Amino acid sequence: MELSPKQIVTELDRYIIGQKDAKKAVAISLRNRYRRSKLPPELQEEVTPKNIIMKGPTGVGKTEIARRLAKLVRAPFLKVEATKFTEVGYVGRDVESMIRDLVEVAIRLVKEEKIAEVKPKATDIAERKIIEALLPAKKKSHSETPDELLKEELAVDLRAGKLDKIMVELEVEEAPKQLQLGNMGGSDSNLGELLGGIMPRRRKKRRMTVAEAYTYCFNEAAEKLIDTDAISSEALLRAEQSGIIFIDELDKIASKGKHGGPDVSREGVQRDILPIVEGCTINTKHGNIKTDYILFIAAGAFHIANINDLIPELQGRFPIIVDLLSLTEDDFYKILKEPDNALIYQYASLLKVDSIDLKFTDEAIREMAKIAFLENANNENIGARRLHGVMEGLLEDVSFNACGGHDMIELVIDKAYVDEHLAKTLNSLNLKKYIL
């Protein structure tokens, strides 16, 4: 997608409130990828992504910015926590596993696209298989009707979903057993998959609903129609050239001093991450992948440790540092109301399932924003996540009592309703004013 940086920021604004600096930084990084793709091949090799560190408290949109960015261009995206990795020689995940996981994400992404391409043909094959399985039973009740008319009738009912709950017997392929060999030469090998490619797979008859049978037949047909080798090649290339890895909690592996102890292990993880970020070749079960052109976006609160506490070599590989601001009361108001996936819209949609038409007045939304802001100010600042607690407390009675089975009931949430149902929270906040 050839979006300009301004267009990328506009798209991000649909889901994330504020944080203009961070949005601008990632938008420029994304556009630079497109610019690089238009350069001569010999110059492309010289241009590498400028990795970013997002510094800011929890719940202000660090992860969401990276996730939405990847979704915008359908790039392979992986979020990892730096604290899950251990130094070489210790029990735990090694840093190379993040690259293998990114390749798996790319495989899944490309596979979905290829399946979408063969969907009409796979759908036709699946329908024919289900109709063939249902035909003998249908024939008994319509003995004088020609087969072609019966098949046509079954096809119409199948597409309308009228046959979904009918049981049907189908011959299915047995999946290979998962026999893990561990980390062999840097790739997680599965003995079942290796043998499955050599030995013919056994088939057995299984009873299932038409809906389940259709899903199975469609997947089986699609698998045969797509080229798995081509998928692996394209996925490796896409992960290599447009992959994004979001490393969260980077501050937790920053050494806060040079006094030995656990800091040594933290520094070890940093040194293990360094070659991945600098650029190296990692062996995966789908082939080798170079990490030189993967965009790394790191994030952390950096309350206790500082960015300067990271080893200098790692700091040098994250040249762009952006500060994300704490959310204001006005930000909370906008988060509740403005984004495409606004919280009040989500809750209204959920309760509409049980015939409750939820409406919020502007004063009620402002009061909820005020309560969330004050709670963050008086307790732990957890950013926008505080709004989930406020919404759950406000709608607890409605969510518990709503059960559907009646005409649509309109429920207006006004300021009085908010004050009444969040009275306990408001009293607690008011008491804290007098505690020195």
C-alpha positions as CSV (number, residue, x, y, z in Angstrom):
1,M,0.0,0.0,0.0
2,E,1.6,3.3,-1.1
3,L,0.4,5.6,1.7
4,S,2.1,8.9,2.4
5,P,3.2,9.5,6.1
6,K,0.3,11.9,6.5
7,Q,-2.2,9.2,5.3
8,I,-0.6,6.6,7.6
9,V,-1.1,9.0,10.6
10,T,-4.7,9.7,9.5
11,E,-5.3,5.9,9.5
12,L,-3.7,5.5,12.9
13,D,-5.9,8.3,14.2
14,R,-9.0,6.2,13.5
15,Y,-8.0,3.9,16.4
16,I,-5.4,5.7,18.6
17,I,-5.9,9.0,20.3
18,G,-3.0,11.4,20.6
19,Q,0.7,10.4,20.6
20,K,1.4,12.4,17.4
21,D,5.2,12.1,17.7
22,A,5.1,8.3,17.9
23,K,2.7,8.1,15.0
24,K,4.9,10.4,12.9
25,A,8.0,8.3,13.6
26,V,6.5,5.0,12.6
27,A,4.8,6.6,9.6
28,I,8.1,7.8,8.3
29,S,9.7,4.4,8.9
30,L,6.9,2.7,7.0
31,R,7.2,5.1,4.1
32,N,10.9,4.7,4.0
33,R,10.3,1.0,3.2
34,Y,8.3,1.9,0.2
35,R,11.0,4.4,-0.9
36,R,13.7,1.8,-0.4
37,S,11.8,-0.7,-2.7
38,K,12.0,1.9,-5.5
39,L,15.8,2.2,-5.3
40,P,18.3,0.3,-7.6
41,P,19.1,-3.2,-6.1
42,E,22.7,-2.3,-5.2
43,L,21.5,0.7,-3.2
44,Q,18.6,-1.2,-1.6
45,E,21.2,-3.4,0.2
46,E,22.7,-0.4,1.8
47,V,19.5,1.1,3.2
48,T,18.4,-0.5,6.5
49,P,15.4,0.4,8.7
50,K,15.9,3.0,11.5
51,N,14.7,1.1,14.6
52,I,12.5,2.9,17.1
53,I,12.3,2.9,21.0
54,M,8.9,4.1,22.3
55,K,9.3,5.4,25.9
56,G,6.1,5.9,27.9
57,P,3.9,4.6,30.7
58,T,1.7,1.5,30.2
59,G,-1.6,1.8,28.4
60,V,-0.9,4.9,26.3
61,G,-0.9,3.1,22.9
62,K,2.7,1.8,22.3
63,T,1.7,-1.7,21.2
64,E,-1.5,-0.6,19.5
65,I,0.5,1.8,17.2
66,A,2.8,-1.0,16.1
67,R,0.0,-3.5,15.6
68,R,-2.2,-1.1,13.6
69,L,0.8,-0.1,11.5
70,A,1.4,-3.8,10.5
71,K,-2.3,-4.4,9.8
72,L,-2.3,-1.3,7.6
73,V,0.1,-2.9,5.1
74,R,-0.5,-6.5,5.9
75,A,3.1,-7.0,7.1
76,P,4.2,-9.9,9.2
77,F,4.0,-8.6,12.8
78,L,5.2,-10.2,16.0
79,K,5.0,-8.9,19.6
80,V,7.5,-10.4,22.1
81,E,8.3,-9.6,25.7
82,A,12.1,-9.0,26.3
83,T,11.7,-10.7,29.7
84,K,10.8,-14.1,28.2
85,F,14.3,-14.4,26.7
86,T,17.3,-15.7,28.6
87,E,21.0,-15.5,28.1
88,V,22.6,-18.4,26.1
89,G,23.4,-21.2,28.6
90,Y,20.2,-20.7,30.7
91,V,16.9,-22.6,30.5
92,G,14.3,-20.6,28.5
93,R,13.6,-19.1,25.1
94,D,16.6,-18.0,23.0
95,V,16.3,-14.7,21.1
96,E,16.5,-16.4,17.7
97,S,13.0,-17.9,18.4
98,M,11.5,-14.4,17.7
99,I,12.6,-14.6,14.1
100,R,11.3,-18.2,13.7
101,D,7.9,-17.0,15.1
102,L,7.9,-14.1,12.7
103,V,8.4,-16.5,9.8
104,E,5.4,-18.6,11.0
105,V,3.3,-15.4,11.1
106,A,4.4,-14.7,7.5
107,I,3.5,-18.2,6.5
108,R,0.1,-17.9,7.9
109,L,-0.5,-14.5,6.3
110,V,0.6,-15.7,2.8
111,K,-1.4,-18.9,3.2
112,E,-4.6,-17.0,4.0
113,E,-4.1,-14.9,0.8
114,K,-3.4,-18.0,-1.4
115,I,-6.5,-19.7,0.1
116,A,-8.6,-16.6,-0.7
117,E,-7.4,-16.9,-4.3
118,V,-8.5,-20.6,-4.7
119,K,-11.7,-20.1,-2.6
120,P,-14.2,-20.5,-5.5
121,K,-12.7,-23.7,-6.7
122,A,-12.2,-25.2,-3.1
123,T,-15.8,-24.2,-2.3
124,D,-17.1,-26.1,-5.4
125,I,-15.0,-29.3,-4.5
126,A,-16.2,-29.2,-0.8
127,E,-19.9,-28.8,-1.8
128,R,-19.7,-31.7,-4.2
129,K,-18.1,-34.0,-1.5
130,I,-20.8,-33.1,1.0
131,I,-23.6,-33.6,-1.5
132,E,-22.2,-37.0,-2.5
133,A,-22.1,-38.0,1.2
134,L,-25.7,-36.8,1.7
135,L,-27.2,-38.2,-1.5
136,P,-27.8,-41.9,-0.5
137,A,-30.0,-40.8,2.4
138,K,-31.8,-38.2,0.3
139,K,-32.4,-40.8,-2.5
140,K,-34.3,-43.2,-0.1
141,S,-36.9,-40.5,0.7
142,H,-37.1,-39.3,-3.0
143,S,-36.7,-42.6,-4.9
144,E,-38.3,-41.4,-8.1
145,T,-36.5,-38.0,-8.3
146,P,-33.5,-37.9,-10.7
147,D,-30.1,-37.6,-9.1
148,E,-29.3,-34.3,-10.8
149,L,-32.4,-32.6,-9.3
150,L,-31.6,-34.1,-5.8
151,K,-28.1,-32.7,-6.1
152,E,-29.4,-29.3,-7.0
153,E,-31.8,-29.3,-4.2
154,L,-29.1,-30.3,-1.7
155,A,-26.7,-27.6,-3.0
156,V,-29.4,-24.9,-2.4
157,D,-30.1,-26.1,1.1
158,L,-26.4,-26.5,1.9
159,R,-25.6,-22.9,0.8
160,A,-28.6,-21.7,2.9
161,G,-27.2,-23.4,5.9
162,K,-30.3,-25.6,6.3
163,L,-28.2,-28.8,6.5
164,D,-25.6,-27.6,9.0
165,K,-26.7,-29.7,11.9
166,I,-27.4,-33.0,10.0
167,M,-24.9,-35.7,10.8
168,V,-22.8,-37.2,7.9
169,E,-20.1,-39.9,7.7
170,L,-16.9,-38.7,6.0
171,E,-13.6,-40.3,5.3
172,V,-10.9,-38.1,6.9
173,E,-7.1,-38.2,6.9
174,E,-5.4,-38.9,10.2
175,A,-3.1,-36.0,11.3
176,P,0.5,-37.0,12.1
177,K,1.3,-37.2,15.8
178,Q,3.2,-34.3,17.3
179,L,6.6,-35.8,18.2
180,Q,8.9,-32.9,19.0
181,L,12.7,-33.4,18.5
182,G,13.6,-30.2,20.2
183,N,15.8,-27.5,18.7
184,M,17.8,-29.2,16.0
185,G,20.2,-26.9,14.3
186,G,18.1,-23.9,15.2
187,S,14.8,-25.1,13.7
188,D,12.0,-26.7,15.8
189,S,11.6,-30.0,14.0
190,N,8.6,-32.2,14.3
191,L,9.2,-35.9,13.7
192,G,5.5,-36.4,12.9
193,E,5.7,-33.9,10.0
194,L,9.0,-35.4,8.7
195,L,7.6,-38.9,8.6
196,G,4.2,-37.6,7.3
197,G,6.0,-36.5,4.1
198,I,7.5,-40.0,3.6
199,M,4.8,-42.4,4.8
200,P,1.3,-42.4,3.3
201,R,-1.3,-41.0,5.7
202,R,-4.1,-43.4,6.8
203,R,-7.7,-42.5,6.4
204,K,-10.6,-43.3,8.6
205,K,-14.4,-42.8,8.7
206,R,-15.7,-40.2,11.1
207,R,-19.2,-38.9,11.9
208,M,-19.6,-35.1,12.1
209,T,-22.1,-32.4,11.3
210,V,-22.4,-31.0,7.8
211,A,-21.0,-27.7,9.0
212,E,-17.8,-29.5,10.3
213,A,-17.6,-31.7,7.3
214,Y,-17.8,-28.7,4.9
215,T,-15.0,-26.9,6.8
216,Y,-12.8,-30.0,6.7
217,C,-13.5,-30.6,2.9
218,F,-12.8,-26.9,2.1
219,N,-9.5,-26.9,4.0
220,E,-8.4,-30.2,2.4
221,A,-9.3,-29.0,-1.1
222,A,-7.6,-25.6,-0.5
223,E,-4.4,-27.3,0.8
224,K,-4.2,-29.4,-2.4
225,L,-4.8,-26.4,-4.7
226,I,-2.1,-24.1,-3.2
227,D,1.7,-24.5,-3.7
228,T,3.3,-24.9,-0.2
229,D,6.8,-24.4,-1.5
230,A,5.8,-21.1,-3.2
231,I,4.2,-20.0,0.1
232,S,7.4,-20.7,2.1
233,S,9.5,-18.7,-0.4
234,E,7.1,-15.7,-0.5
235,A,6.7,-15.8,3.3
236,L,10.4,-15.8,3.9
237,L,10.8,-12.8,1.5
238,R,8.0,-10.9,3.1
239,A,9.2,-11.5,6.7
240,E,12.7,-10.5,5.6
241,Q,11.7,-7.3,3.7
242,S,8.6,-6.0,5.5
243,G,8.5,-7.9,8.9
244,I,7.9,-5.9,12.1
245,I,9.0,-7.1,15.5
246,F,7.7,-5.3,18.6
247,I,9.9,-5.9,21.6
248,D,8.0,-4.9,24.7
249,E,9.4,-4.4,28.3
250,L,12.8,-3.5,27.0
251,D,13.4,-1.5,30.2
252,K,13.2,-4.8,32.2
253,I,16.4,-6.1,30.7
254,A,18.3,-2.8,31.1
255,S,21.1,-3.0,33.6
256,K,20.6,-0.5,36.4
257,G,24.2,-0.7,37.6
258,K,27.4,-2.7,37.3
259,H,27.2,-4.6,40.5
260,G,26.8,-8.2,39.2
261,G,23.9,-10.3,40.3
262,P,20.8,-10.4,38.0
263,D,22.1,-7.5,36.0
264,V,24.6,-9.8,34.4
265,S,21.8,-11.9,33.0
266,R,20.0,-8.8,31.7
267,E,23.1,-7.7,29.9
268,G,23.5,-11.1,28.5
269,V,20.0,-11.0,26.9
270,Q,20.8,-7.5,25.4
271,R,24.0,-9.0,23.9
272,D,22.0,-11.9,22.4
273,I,19.4,-9.5,20.9
274,L,22.2,-7.3,19.5
275,P,23.2,-9.5,16.5
276,I,19.5,-10.1,15.6
277,V,18.9,-6.3,15.4
278,E,22.3,-5.6,13.7
279,G,21.5,-8.1,11.0
280,C,22.4,-11.8,10.8
281,T,21.1,-15.0,9.1
282,I,18.8,-17.3,11.1
283,N,18.1,-20.9,10.2
284,T,14.4,-21.8,10.3
285,K,12.5,-25.0,9.1
286,H,11.3,-23.0,6.1
287,G,14.8,-21.8,5.1
288,N,17.3,-19.1,6.0
289,I,16.2,-15.6,6.7
290,K,18.3,-12.4,7.0
291,T,17.3,-10.0,9.7
292,D,19.0,-6.9,8.2
293,Y,15.8,-5.3,6.9
294,I,13.3,-6.3,9.6
295,L,11.9,-3.2,11.5
296,F,12.4,-3.5,15.2
297,I,10.2,-1.3,17.5
298,A,11.0,-1.5,21.2
299,A,9.0,-0.2,24.0
300,G,9.2,0.3,27.8
301,A,8.0,2.5,30.6
302,F,11.7,3.2,31.7
303,H,10.5,4.3,35.2
304,I,13.3,2.7,37.1
305,A,15.9,2.0,34.4
306,N,16.8,4.5,31.7
307,I,17.5,4.1,28.0
308,N,21.1,5.0,28.8
309,D,21.3,1.9,31.0
310,L,21.1,-0.3,27.8
311,I,24.5,-1.4,26.4
312,P,25.8,1.3,24.0
313,E,25.8,-1.1,21.0
314,L,22.1,-1.8,21.5
315,Q,21.3,1.9,21.9
316,G,23.1,2.6,18.6
317,R,20.8,0.2,16.8
318,F,17.7,2.1,18.0
319,P,18.5,5.6,16.8
320,I,15.0,7.0,17.0
321,I,13.6,7.6,20.5
322,V,10.1,8.9,20.9
323,D,8.3,9.9,24.2
324,L,4.7,8.9,24.6
325,L,2.7,11.2,26.9
326,S,0.4,10.2,29.8
327,L,-3.2,10.4,28.9
328,T,-5.3,13.4,30.0
329,E,-8.9,13.6,31.0
330,D,-9.7,14.9,27.5
331,D,-7.8,11.9,26.0
332,F,-10.0,9.5,27.9
333,Y,-13.1,11.3,26.7
334,K,-11.9,11.0,23.1
335,I,-10.9,7.3,23.6
336,L,-14.4,6.5,24.8
337,K,-16.2,8.3,21.9
338,E,-14.1,8.9,18.8
339,P,-12.1,5.8,17.5
340,D,-13.7,3.3,15.1
341,N,-13.5,0.7,17.8
342,A,-14.6,3.1,20.6
343,L,-15.2,1.4,23.9
344,I,-18.8,2.6,24.3
345,Y,-19.6,1.3,20.8
346,Q,-18.1,-2.2,21.7
347,Y,-20.3,-2.4,24.9
348,A,-23.4,-1.1,23.1
349,S,-22.9,-3.8,20.4
350,L,-22.4,-6.6,23.0
351,L,-25.6,-5.7,24.8
352,K,-27.6,-5.3,21.6
353,V,-27.2,-9.1,21.3
354,D,-29.4,-9.3,24.4
355,S,-31.9,-6.7,23.1
356,I,-30.5,-3.7,25.1
357,D,-30.1,-0.5,23.1
358,L,-27.4,1.3,25.1
359,K,-27.2,5.1,24.6
360,F,-24.6,7.4,26.4
361,T,-25.1,11.1,27.0
362,D,-22.1,13.5,26.5
363,E,-22.1,14.4,30.2
364,A,-22.0,10.6,31.1
365,I,-19.0,10.1,28.9
366,R,-17.2,13.1,30.4
367,E,-17.9,11.8,33.9
368,M,-16.5,8.4,33.1
369,A,-13.4,10.0,31.6
370,K,-13.0,12.1,34.8
371,I,-13.3,9.0,37.0
372,A,-10.7,7.0,35.0
373,F,-8.3,10.0,35.0
374,L,-8.6,10.4,38.8
375,E,-8.2,6.7,39.5
376,N,-5.0,6.7,37.5
377,A,-3.8,9.8,39.3
378,N,-4.6,8.3,42.8
379,N,-3.7,4.7,42.1
380,E,-1.3,3.0,39.7
381,N,-1.3,4.7,36.3
382,I,-2.4,2.0,33.9
383,G,-3.4,4.3,31.1
384,A,-6.4,3.6,28.8
385,R,-6.8,0.1,30.4
386,R,-8.4,1.9,33.4
387,L,-11.5,2.6,31.2
388,H,-12.2,-1.1,31.0
389,G,-12.6,-1.3,34.7
390,V,-14.8,1.8,34.8
391,M,-17.1,0.4,32.0
392,E,-17.4,-3.0,33.7
393,G,-18.3,-1.4,37.0
394,L,-20.8,0.9,35.4
395,L,-22.6,-1.8,33.4
396,E,-22.2,-4.7,35.8
397,D,-25.9,-4.9,36.7
398,V,-27.1,-4.5,33.1
399,S,-24.7,-7.1,31.8
400,F,-25.7,-9.6,34.6
401,N,-29.5,-9.1,34.1
402,A,-29.7,-8.9,30.3
403,C,-30.8,-12.2,28.8
404,G,-32.6,-11.3,25.6
405,G,-35.8,-13.0,24.5
406,H,-37.8,-9.7,24.5
407,D,-38.2,-6.6,22.4
408,M,-35.4,-4.0,22.2
409,I,-35.2,-1.9,25.4
410,E,-33.5,1.5,25.2
411,L,-31.3,2.3,28.1
412,V,-29.9,5.8,28.4
413,I,-26.7,6.2,30.5
414,D,-26.6,9.8,31.8
415,K,-24.4,11.5,34.5
416,A,-26.9,10.6,37.3
417,Y,-26.6,6.9,36.3
418,V,-22.8,7.1,36.3
419,D,-22.8,8.8,39.7
420,E,-25.2,6.2,41.1
421,H,-23.4,3.1,39.8
422,L,-19.8,4.3,40.4
423,A,-20.6,5.9,43.8
424,K,-18.2,3.6,45.6
425,T,-15.3,4.6,43.4
426,L,-16.2,8.3,43.6
427,N,-16.4,8.1,47.5
428,S,-13.0,6.4,47.6
429,L,-11.5,9.1,45.3
430,N,-13.0,11.9,47.4
431,L,-11.6,10.3,50.7
432,K,-8.1,10.3,49.2
433,K,-8.2,14.1,48.9
434,Y,-8.1,14.3,52.7
435,I,-5.3,11.7,53.2
436,L,-1.9,13.3,53.6
